Structures are given as C-alpha cells and as structure tokens.
Amino acid sequence: MSIAQTDCLDSLIGLSRNECRCTQFGKPDDFNVTTSGLYLDEQEGLNLRMIEAADDCEQGGLWEMMSVAREEAGKALKADAQAELLKHYKLARYPFSGLITEDRGRDTYTPTKTYNGLRLCVLPLNAGVLTIKRIGLLFNGVDNVNWSIYSNVSDDVIASGTITTVANTVVYYTFPTPLDLVMLDTACQYIEYFIIYEKPASIKPKNNKITCSCDGFRPVCSYPPTFGVNMKQQYRWYEYMNIGFVSSNDLSDRENWGTSTPYANGIIVDLEVKCHVGNVICENLDFDANPASHAMAYAERFKAAAILVDKILASGNINRYTMMEREQLYGKRNSYLKHYTDRIAWLGENLDASLSGCWACNPRLSIGGIRS
C-alpha cells in the first residue's frame, strides 16, 4: 500500500492497564490497547495519581493529558527518527508537483482511433503516492468530451467525467478531493494508469507536447519502463513514472497498446508525486523480527513521560505532587529525555530505511574501521 501510513504509532504504547474505578471519568475505550506491551503510566517514576495531580482546566483531565502526551510523543518520534536517518541515508528522490504535459499546442492532431490518451507507467514504490489534482483538455473547438481513468490491475473505472471544451483554450476538471493512486500492487510488477478521452466527432485535439524536447529528453512508456535519476525540476516526475501517448479502438486491450511521444495530443495533467518518507517507521514495526520495534516503543514512552512531567511542573494545582521537590521532577524529565535521545540515535543507526524505496544509502568514508 503506498498511501501514507499514519496510524501505526497510535497504539504503540497503551495508556494504562489499571481498571481502578476512581479513574473511570474520561477513560477512552482503547486505554489499555498496546502493540508493544508497554503502558505509559508504568514508566518508572510515574503513576496515575502523579499524572492526575496536574488535572486542571488548562491541562485537561487525566486521560486527556495522557492521550495528548502519547500523540505528541509519536509525532516527535517520527520527526526525530527521520532527522537521525538523514545522518546515514539520503533521500532517493524528491517530490514533483505540476504539469507533466504542456498546456499549449499550435497544430492539431487527427485521431483515427476511438480511445486516445496518456499511459502512466509507475515506479513500484511501497511508500510512493501519485495524486492527480486536475485533468485538462485542449481542443480546437467546442464539444462535450468524455474522459476516464483506468489501471492495468482492474477493469473498474477509477474516475470519469465530461469536459466541455473551449476552442484553443485549456479547460480543466478539478477533482473535489485530489485523487490518490497507489504505486505498488502486490499482484502486479508495475502499475499503469490510463487517462483516456473518447474521440469527439466535430473537433480535434491540439498537439501539446509531453515535454518541450528542447534538451533531448523524451520519455517512452515501454515495458519494462525506465525511470530517471536526478532529473531537472520540470522533469522530476520521471523519477517516479514514465509516460506516453496511446490510442486504440479496444479499451479492454489497453495493456497492449503501443505508445508514442513527444505529443500528449490534447491532454494536460496536473499532479503531485512523492515518497512518504515517514513510512519507514511503520515498515520497521515487527515485534517478532525487528528489534527496532522495541526501541521505538520505549522511545515513545520516555518522550511521553517527559511531556507529562512538564505538565505537572506547569500545573497551577497545589498538592503533594505538584509541590514535590522541583529538582527531583526536573531530574525525572531530563532522565526520560536522555533515554529518548539515546534510542533515537540508535534507531538512526539501525532502522532499515531501504524498504520504502524513498531512502538511499549515503556512502561515508571509512578510515581504520571508524566512519568519518
């Protein structure tokens, strides 16, 4: 699945396994759900009564404070682990956002087939996502032109619509919600997407280009497809996919359609394609096979515990916990943060960032067995 994984840390640690009736108010249904077996209130130096000491209108209730601390700790874990990974890896590819075809064309193209369009051959990336924002048509006259999006994985229509063209002017259909398309399918080596329009009877498409071809760059969506490396900004989409123009009378045989360039023949596509680099965290969560999972769980608990101590220190309540020796509380927090940063550093060294295809090794010089 290539859409961003956002929920793998939601229950990495539980809030508590405590069933005490005196702490029932505001308790969430999933308070004791944990994939790691760790609970926030069981962090050494913490307990429910101590956390509850900071319960006030600014801090929120006991369970709200714990839930917020866990959420904030999860966000910090993702951000800090990625920052640490950048010491050992580099991003394999950078995002692209914009048009993949030109929005102008001088001459016209005369379609001879019923179905005409673009074929997008997509790089199989576990953490990649292709998002189509708008589809435009450029024709030499006015007519209602039907368009559809298909894949090579299914015969189901992914999206479809009708655009009323305006002579020699691009008319766009803007998706109410941008269309996210996966870049990896376990049953297919490569996913291909087809953006197709049906040939209108009375008008012709303009021959806008896929690229300007001014610097010799001309992609061809053949099989197996090729993909670029370190492309210029305007061609960065080529690091994620290859495209070509297709036409045929048989829609069901689209995987066997031939492709041509450099013309897109009336189709303009505005899209975004990128890697969800943060997915590397979720991809390494396997408590049976990957010791990094346990390091992540303990790191999140230490960070959440430090956040809770900060809440206790900031509380306006006066009780034996909030009035506890301040240096002792600061000592607890600093100890938690030290354990957290130590585990983040370990994760930077030991997380396997190669799983997603979004990270690449960053070669470093080695002298005498010690990395420089």
MIDOKE-518549 format. One line per field, with one value per residue (C-alpha): residue number from 1; x, y, z. Coordinates in steps of 0.001 Angstrom, whole numbers, plus 500000, padded with zeros to 6 digits. Last residue first. Layout:
REM MIDOKE-518549
num c(NUM, ...)
X c(X, ...)
Y c(Y, ...)
Z c(Z, ...)
END
This chain:
REM MIDOKE-518549
num c(372, 371, 370, 369, 368, 367, 366, 365, 364, 363, 362, 361, 360, 359, 358, 357, 356, 355, 354, 353, 352, 351, 350, 349, 348, 347, 346, 345, 344, 343, 342, 341, 340, 339, 338, 337, 336, 335, 334, 333, 332, 331, 330, 329, 328, 327, 326, 325, 324, 323, 322, 321, 320, 319, 318, 317, 316, 315, 314, 313, 312, 311, 310, 309, 308, 307, 306, 305, 304, 303, 302, 301, 300, 299, 298, 297, 296, 295, 294, 293, 292, 291, 290, 289, 288, 287, 286, 285, 284, 283, 282, 281, 280, 279, 278, 277, 276, 275, 274, 273, 272, 271, 270, 269, 268, 267, 266, 265, 264, 263, 262, 261, 260, 259, 258, 257, 256, 255, 254, 253, 252, 251, 250, 249, 248, 247, 246, 245, 244, 243, 242, 241, 240, 239, 238, 237, 236, 235, 234, 233, 232, 231, 230, 229, 228, 227, 226, 225, 224, 223, 222, 221, 220, 219, 218, 217, 216, 215, 214, 213, 212, 211, 210, 209, 208, 207, 206, 205, 204, 203, 202, 201, 200, 199, 198, 197, 196, 195, 194, 193, 192, 191, 190, 189, 188, 187, 186, 185, 184, 183, 182, 181, 180, 179, 178, 177, 176, 175, 174, 173, 172, 171, 170, 169, 168, 167, 166, 165, 164, 163, 162, 161, 160, 159, 158, 157, 156, 155, 154, 153, 152, 151, 150, 149, 148, 147, 146, 145, 144, 143, 142, 141, 140, 139, 138, 137, 136, 135, 134, 133, 132, 131, 130, 129, 128, 127, 126, 125, 124, 123, 122, 121, 120, 119, 118, 117, 116, 115, 114, 113, 112, 111, 110, 109, 108, 107, 106, 105, 104, 103, 102, 101, 100, 99, 98, 97, 96, 95, 94, 93, 92, 91, 90, 89, 88, 87, 86, 85, 84, 83, 82, 81, 80, 79, 78, 77, 76, 75, 74, 73, 72, 71, 70, 69, 68, 67, 66, 65, 64, 63, 62, 61, 60, 59, 58, 57, 56, 55, 54, 53, 52, 51, 50, 49, 48, 47, 46, 45, 44, 43, 42, 41, 40, 39, 38, 37, 36, 35, 34, 33, 32, 31, 30, 29, 28, 27, 26, 25, 24, 23, 22, 21, 20, 19, 18, 17, 16, 15, 14, 13, 12, 11, 10, 9, 8, 7, 6, 5, 4, 3, 2, 1)
X c(534435, 533421, 535902, 537292, 540731, 539311, 535819, 534396, 530620, 528240, 524679, 522491, 519192, 515777, 512385, 512388, 510237, 512266, 515679, 515322, 516285, 516454, 519742, 521961, 519221, 517334, 520289, 520374, 516638, 517195, 519829, 517601, 514729, 516870, 518251, 514740, 513488, 516452, 515868, 512209, 512992, 515680, 513328, 510848, 513501, 514722, 511195, 510900, 507267, 504817, 502999, 502905, 501959, 499221, 498774, 497250, 498544, 500185, 503348, 505576, 502937, 502559, 506338, 506281, 503675, 505827, 508804, 506628, 505501, 509141, 510150, 507139, 507860, 511494, 510483, 508167, 510685, 513452, 511062, 510295, 513994, 514461, 512826, 511534, 508819, 507996, 507603, 507382, 510050, 507596, 505790, 508863, 509967, 506540, 507882, 509467, 506068, 507526, 506213, 504075, 501856, 499617, 498325, 497611, 497004, 495585, 495129, 497522, 500117, 502886, 506531, 505991, 504411, 502908, 501651, 498537, 498983, 497911, 494873, 493268, 489874, 489581, 489709, 489617, 493113, 495274, 498237, 500526, 503490, 504521, 507268, 506948, 508590, 511978, 510340, 508152, 511331, 511119, 510489, 512910, 515785, 516267, 518467, 517615, 515118, 512867, 512671, 509609, 509700, 507816, 507646, 506474, 508817, 510351, 511951, 514709, 516902, 517191, 514454, 512125, 509477, 507953, 504679, 503810, 500606, 499216, 495840, 492865, 490346, 486662, 483421, 483096, 484672, 487274, 486759, 489224, 491623, 493880, 495457, 497302, 499964, 501028, 504208, 505095, 501485, 499923, 501479, 500382, 502627, 502206, 498840, 496646, 495388, 492769, 492664, 489309, 486927, 488918, 489451, 488261, 490197, 489528, 492602, 491827, 492128, 488345, 486571, 485887, 483003, 484624, 482849, 483667, 485383, 487298, 488778, 486758, 486863, 488667, 491299, 495066, 496078, 494562, 491733, 490922, 488048, 487243, 484157, 484372, 481449, 482135, 483561, 486534, 490291, 490887, 492890, 491653, 492609, 492782, 493327, 494723, 496057, 497977, 500598, 501800, 505019, 505783, 505940, 507287, 506737, 507693, 504567, 503951, 501483, 499705, 498138, 495110, 493096, 490149, 488083, 491002, 491962, 492641, 493634, 496137, 496062, 498865, 499962, 499908, 499695, 499272, 502401, 502325, 503502, 502011, 502947, 504214, 507305, 508732, 512389, 514066, 516432, 516521, 519854, 520889, 523154, 522877, 519484, 518270, 518605, 516227, 513825, 513982, 513376, 510279, 508656, 509425, 508272, 504910, 504508, 505465, 502843, 500159, 501226, 501275, 497844, 496394, 497955, 496676, 493200, 493175, 493962, 491771, 492780, 495977, 494343, 491158, 493079, 494487, 498201, 497944, 496310, 499750, 501040, 497939, 498210, 501814, 505226, 508789, 509441, 507123, 504105, 501668, 502602, 501952, 504184, 503037, 504314, 501054, 499119, 495409, 494698, 493109, 491266, 487776, 488951, 488789, 487066, 485954, 486993, 489925, 488383, 487051, 490538, 490932, 494651, 496124, 497292, 497883, 498945, 502079, 502305, 498584, 498507, 502030, 500977, 498251, 499649, 500790, 500933, 499277, 501533, 500000)
Y c(509642, 506078, 504129, 500900, 502388, 505143, 504865, 507444, 507692, 506485, 507763, 504746, 505550, 506393, 506501, 502877, 502007, 499120, 500811, 502701, 499725, 501296, 500535, 503599, 506209, 503985, 504001, 507812, 507893, 505428, 507642, 510696, 509047, 507761, 511283, 512760, 510439, 511326, 515022, 514652, 512690, 515181, 518085, 516400, 515882, 519454, 520651, 518842, 517845, 520753, 519467, 516007, 516940, 519254, 522799, 522911, 525550, 522894, 523708, 521230, 518515, 519245, 519067, 515705, 514542, 515580, 513695, 510585, 510878, 511030, 508021, 506060, 506898, 505839, 502582, 501716, 502749, 500671, 497706, 497986, 498395, 494815, 493580, 490040, 489331, 492916, 493978, 497737, 498571, 499498, 501847, 503996, 503935, 505335, 508768, 509104, 509318, 509478, 511897, 512526, 515533, 516063, 518432, 516503, 518118, 516051, 517402, 515321, 514308, 514635, 513580, 510650, 507314, 504317, 500945, 499475, 496022, 496930, 498703, 495540, 496125, 499578, 498244, 501023, 502196, 505214, 505817, 508742, 508110, 508375, 507202, 507297, 508182, 509682, 510976, 513242, 515247, 516549, 520234, 520076, 518645, 514917, 513249, 509738, 508860, 505866, 503107, 501017, 497262, 497631, 500909, 504314, 506486, 509587, 512283, 514463, 515894, 519351, 521119, 518120, 520516, 517637, 515733, 518006, 519760, 518598, 520294, 517979, 517886, 518807, 517501, 513814, 513624, 510898, 509344, 510525, 508339, 508728, 505275, 504205, 501515, 499546, 497520, 494120, 493187, 491111, 493005, 496348, 499377, 502982, 503699, 506475, 509453, 511576, 515140, 515823, 517990, 516888, 519809, 519301, 521718, 523543, 524515, 527034, 526677, 526419, 525768, 522192, 520929, 518336, 515123, 512809, 509649, 508176, 504797, 502857, 499167, 496907, 496145, 495982, 497669, 500912, 503114, 506839, 508201, 511110, 512157, 515194, 517586, 519865, 523283, 523734, 523422, 521167, 521346, 519094, 519358, 516919, 518293, 517258, 513770, 512383, 509661, 508141, 506323, 504457, 500946, 502290, 500419, 503070, 503924, 503606, 506390, 505923, 509031, 509340, 508342, 505979, 505812, 505620, 507762, 510926, 513977, 516088, 519864, 522401, 525071, 523482, 524799, 523419, 521282, 517852, 516673, 519733, 520481, 518927, 516765, 515307, 514405, 511087, 508739, 510863, 510392, 507905, 507825, 511275, 511697, 508791, 510985, 513568, 510759, 509399, 512886, 513532, 510139, 510030, 513619, 512847, 509762, 511715, 514351, 511681, 509912, 513200, 514120, 510774, 511032, 514562, 513621, 510610, 512634, 515617, 518768, 520792, 524213, 523310, 521335, 517841, 518251, 515955, 513340, 512456, 511697, 509731, 507682, 506703, 507837, 507331, 504216, 504239, 502184, 505032, 504945, 501272, 498885, 495589, 496666, 496576, 498339, 498720, 499528, 502986, 501872, 502789, 506178, 506999, 510344, 509520, 505992, 506905, 506001, 502776, 501274, 499170, 499980, 498615, 502087, 504447, 501843, 502087, 501515, 502218, 505271, 504625, 502693, 505219, 507428, 505140, 507257, 505779, 503326, 500000)
Z c(509396, 509967, 512024, 510520, 510055, 507905, 506499, 504126, 504053, 501397, 501915, 501283, 499603, 501000, 499291, 498114, 501119, 502499, 502251, 505526, 507660, 511109, 512881, 513024, 513121, 515555, 517942, 517895, 518625, 521460, 523095, 522575, 524473, 527334, 527779, 527594, 530338, 532562, 531978, 532965, 536107, 537143, 536560, 538879, 541559, 541172, 541741, 545080, 545043, 545098, 542024, 543586, 547146, 546006, 544681, 541221, 538814, 536675, 534703, 536548, 536217, 532508, 532054, 533826, 531322, 528365, 529806, 530182, 526558, 525408, 527515, 526271, 522626, 522972, 524676, 521785, 519138, 520698, 520847, 517138, 516279, 517500, 514266, 513858, 516413, 517347, 513719, 513268, 510684, 507927, 510307, 510845, 507196, 506339, 507262, 503821, 502154, 498676, 496096, 493039, 492520, 489538, 486869, 483683, 480292, 477447, 473902, 471906, 474500, 471901, 472291, 472127, 471254, 472997, 471820, 473364, 474833, 478381, 476850, 475476, 477099, 475540, 472006, 469384, 470220, 471077, 473388, 474244, 476548, 480172, 482519, 486271, 489592, 488695, 485500, 487677, 488247, 484681, 485474, 488433, 486416, 486866, 489469, 488239, 485532, 485106, 482531, 481801, 481211, 479017, 477097, 478292, 476192, 477717, 475517, 476960, 474215, 475737, 473783, 473829, 475241, 477137, 476900, 473999, 473028, 469696, 469810, 469914, 467055, 466883, 465342, 466133, 469568, 470200, 473631, 476249, 478227, 481244, 481566, 484693, 484837, 487886, 487537, 488931, 489578, 492352, 495257, 493831, 494247, 493138, 494709, 493339, 495335, 493517, 494851, 496555, 494566, 491483, 489125, 485546, 483432, 480162, 478147, 475423, 471630, 471216, 474501, 475609, 477668, 479900, 480842, 483723, 484876, 487794, 488737, 486159, 487015, 484563, 487170, 487586, 484308, 485506, 484280, 484244, 482173, 479852, 477896, 475609, 475239, 472270, 471378, 469070, 468537, 471530, 474771, 477573, 481248, 484134, 487613, 491000, 490350, 493317, 492890, 496145, 496921, 500124, 498673, 495411, 492154, 489558, 487597, 483866, 483028, 479698, 478237, 475998, 472992, 472600, 469391, 466968, 463981, 465961, 463899, 465834, 465640, 465370, 467808, 471257, 474796, 478300, 478158, 479741, 483170, 484854, 488461, 491678, 491983, 495177, 495703, 495133, 496959, 500082, 501802, 504434, 507488, 509005, 507332, 509473, 512570, 511126, 510240, 513793, 515200, 513097, 513624, 517333, 517842, 516254, 518431, 521554, 520772, 520437, 523629, 525563, 524183, 525253, 528713, 529258, 528039, 530332, 533440, 532621, 530788, 531223, 531186, 533069, 535683, 536226, 537035, 540051, 537828, 536478, 539990, 540861, 537666, 538272, 537082, 538332, 536255, 533233, 534200, 533485, 529794, 529248, 527304, 525753, 522329, 520369, 523119, 523859, 527521, 527083, 523926, 525169, 526400, 530150, 530664, 534199, 535222, 537469, 540829, 539395, 539094, 535920, 535528, 532290, 531389, 528460, 525941, 523815, 520085, 519959, 517708, 516410, 513304, 512469, 509733, 506942, 503811, 500753, 499015, 500000)
END
